């Protein structure tokens, strides 16, 4: 015979109620219809941020004194492919950035050509979706200059960044719209903290799109593709994390 | 006020106490605040450390950290470490800062938690702004929430605190209106903690920091804003706990009825 003490009874009622609540909640969370409804929040957020802010409103730029002593790396810290390894060995001398898609003049730029073009330096805050922030100094080619050099066609709506790294064979990529692409602080950075961009932070080129979160700052950028729609790219949601884990395409919050 | 109230209600009378916008906002807000708290704890779980200043990551020393080493969980605030195994840091073998029972979703899923958090944020902000407008226009705030000078007198405040501590609540005619502790806590929530939550939340947004750069100056940086966001959330939890306790002690049926139908039965006068 089991003696059901009051404490045990309350405990077990509590536990089963909790369990019921948990499984019920998780069923709601997992439901595609619910996710669809909640997704409206993302459009509302993006719309209102765009409404409230000037297209070229700048992210805050800090002074050298405000910089993080150590800027942690995150995500992939080395693509670890044969191709990439040989680029490291050659000091990226034979590496090329491709700019193509909906452009008049597809480009293939060497790192030397990119560094010879005008550059912008900015000390900005990098915000990871997880919650931490680090402040670093970035130097690179304004994305606008690369796009203008290639001549963006009128049909283009998004800029897709194809990267050298992958997660379990799924290549990393990211995308932004033309408003963010032409933003003055959107640069293809080749320098960080007064040095050439290191492998851990995305050598030889990483995107900085300062009004969005860290996962939009694509590292190891190999190719910049102008497209009319994101449907046919990767899983169709505009980025590796968007496709694989349901992260928001608009990462302004 | 256009309340259909008897000339001089006394204990036992049913009075119309909560107007429809108050009741509507209360329940919408209860839902959004609870979802925001639970999804917020999951977002916190992604990086369960808090810092002060503009930046802060793994190389900086957090002022608050929740985590686990091996099978034991801990909460560390400054130099003080409290063992929290089974509650915080690790529970039922799951190494998460806040346990599955408290978070939306229950298993680690930052993307889904963010989706819930930012969708329900709209349910917090839009009804909240409408409630503000209604409360000012209808003079609900001025009439029902604003403390009178007499109520703010230290002697009166102290009297109300000791009455509450002895669980002696207002009765009869005196119970028609919010008491001073209610007024102050509702004002604190409506004009203090909830706006602070929204503004510190916006300060964490790199997009909003570009749109409204003053946010960073008001709160002293994104990581400070994140810390304040967490502290205000903890204070709101404290409010909810006390609020529910008061409902239970003051008579849950009567209190719930008044927040659902608007009608409240004045407690009978007791001989003091």
HADDOCK unambig.tbl for C-alpha pairs under 7 A between the chains (distance, minus, plus):
assign (segid A and resid 18 and name CA) (segid B and resid 101 and name CA) 6.89 0.50 0.50
assign (segid A and resid 22 and name CA) (segid B and resid 101 and name CA) 6.54 0.50 0.50
assign (segid A and resid 22 and name CA) (segid B and resid 106 and name CA) 6.79 0.50 0.50
assign (segid A and resid 26 and name CA) (segid B and resid 105 and name CA) 6.16 0.50 0.50
assign (segid A and resid 26 and name CA) (segid B and resid 106 and name CA) 6.78 0.50 0.50
assign (segid A and resid 29 and name CA) (segid B and resid 105 and name CA) 6.44 0.50 0.50
assign (segid A and resid 38 and name CA) (segid B and resid 115 and name CA) 6.30 0.50 0.50
assign (segid A and resid 38 and name CA) (segid B and resid 116 and name CA) 6.43 0.50 0.50
assign (segid A and resid 38 and name CA) (segid B and resid 119 and name CA) 5.41 0.50 0.50
assign (segid A and resid 39 and name CA) (segid B and resid 115 and name CA) 6.81 0.50 0.50
assign (segid A and resid 41 and name CA) (segid B and resid 118 and name CA) 6.22 0.50 0.50
assign (segid A and resid 41 and name CA) (segid B and resid 119 and name CA) 4.26 0.50 0.50
assign (segid A and resid 42 and name CA) (segid B and resid 119 and name CA) 6.98 0.50 0.50
assign (segid A and resid 49 and name CA) (segid B and resid 207 and name CA) 6.76 0.50 0.50
assign (segid A and resid 49 and name CA) (segid B and resid 208 and name CA) 6.61 0.50 0.50
assign (segid A and resid 52 and name CA) (segid B and resid 211 and name CA) 6.39 0.50 0.50
assign (segid A and resid 53 and name CA) (segid B and resid 211 and name CA) 4.41 0.50 0.50
assign (segid A and resid 54 and name CA) (segid B and resid 211 and name CA) 6.90 0.50 0.50
assign (segid A and resid 57 and name CA) (segid B and resid 210 and name CA) 5.60 0.50 0.50
assign (segid A and resid 57 and name CA) (segid B and resid 211 and name CA) 6.08 0.50 0.50
assign (segid A and resid 58 and name CA) (segid B and resid 210 and name CA) 5.25 0.50 0.50
assign (segid A and resid 59 and name CA) (segid B and resid 209 and name CA) 6.51 0.50 0.50
assign (segid A and resid 59 and name CA) (segid B and resid 210 and name CA) 4.36 0.50 0.50
assign (segid A and resid 60 and name CA) (segid B and resid 210 and name CA) 6.48 0.50 0.50
assign (segid A and resid 60 and name CA) (segid B and resid 213 and name CA) 6.99 0.50 0.50
assign (segid A and resid 68 and name CA) (segid B and resid 55 and name CA) 6.85 0.50 0.50
assign (segid A and resid 70 and name CA) (segid B and resid 59 and name CA) 6.47 0.50 0.50
assign (segid A and resid 130 and name CA) (segid B and resid 46 and name CA) 5.05 0.50 0.50
assign (segid A and resid 130 and name CA) (segid B and resid 47 and name CA) 5.56 0.50 0.50
assign (segid A and resid 131 and name CA) (segid B and resid 47 and name CA) 5.99 0.50 0.50
assign (segid A and resid 132 and name CA) (segid B and resid 56 and name CA) 5.75 0.50 0.50
assign (segid A and resid 132 and name CA) (segid B and resid 57 and name CA) 4.96 0.50 0.50
assign (segid A and resid 133 and name CA) (segid B and resid 55 and name CA) 4.80 0.50 0.50
assign (segid A and resid 133 and name CA) (segid B and resid 56 and name CA) 5.25 0.50 0.50
assign (segid A and resid 133 and name CA) (segid B and resid 57 and name CA) 5.84 0.50 0.50
assign (segid A and resid 134 and name CA) (segid B and resid 55 and name CA) 5.10 0.50 0.50
assign (segid A and resid 134 and name CA) (segid B and resid 56 and name CA) 6.13 0.50 0.50
assign (segid A and resid 134 and name CA) (segid B and resid 57 and name CA) 6.51 0.50 0.50
assign (segid A and resid 135 and name CA) (segid B and resid 55 and name CA) 6.37 0.50 0.50
assign (segid A and resid 211 and name CA) (segid B and resid 206 and name CA) 4.84 0.50 0.50
assign (segid A and resid 211 and name CA) (segid B and resid 207 and name CA) 4.51 0.50 0.50
assign (segid A and resid 211 and name CA) (segid B and resid 210 and name CA) 6.68 0.50 0.50
assign (segid A and resid 212 and name CA) (segid B and resid 206 and name CA) 5.66 0.50 0.50
assign (segid A and resid 212 and name CA) (segid B and resid 207 and name CA) 6.12 0.50 0.50
assign (segid A and resid 213 and name CA) (segid B and resid 206 and name CA) 6.93 0.50 0.50
assign (segid A and resid 245 and name CA) (segid B and resid 111 and name CA) 6.62 0.50 0.50
assign (segid A and resid 246 and name CA) (segid B and resid 111 and name CA) 5.82 0.50 0.50
assign (segid A and resid 247 and name CA) (segid B and resid 111 and name CA) 4.79 0.50 0.50
assign (segid A and resid 252 and name CA) (segid B and resid 205 and name CA) 5.95 0.50 0.50
assign (segid A and resid 252 and name CA) (segid B and resid 206 and name CA) 5.73 0.50 0.50
assign (segid A and resid 252 and name CA) (segid B and resid 207 and name CA) 4.56 0.50 0.50
assign (segid A and resid 253 and name CA) (segid B and resid 204 and name CA) 6.94 0.50 0.50
assign (segid A and resid 253 and name CA) (segid B and resid 205 and name CA) 4.06 0.50 0.50
assign (segid A and resid 253 and name CA) (segid B and resid 206 and name CA) 6.22 0.50 0.50
assign (segid A and resid 253 and name CA) (segid B and resid 207 and name CA) 6.33 0.50 0.50
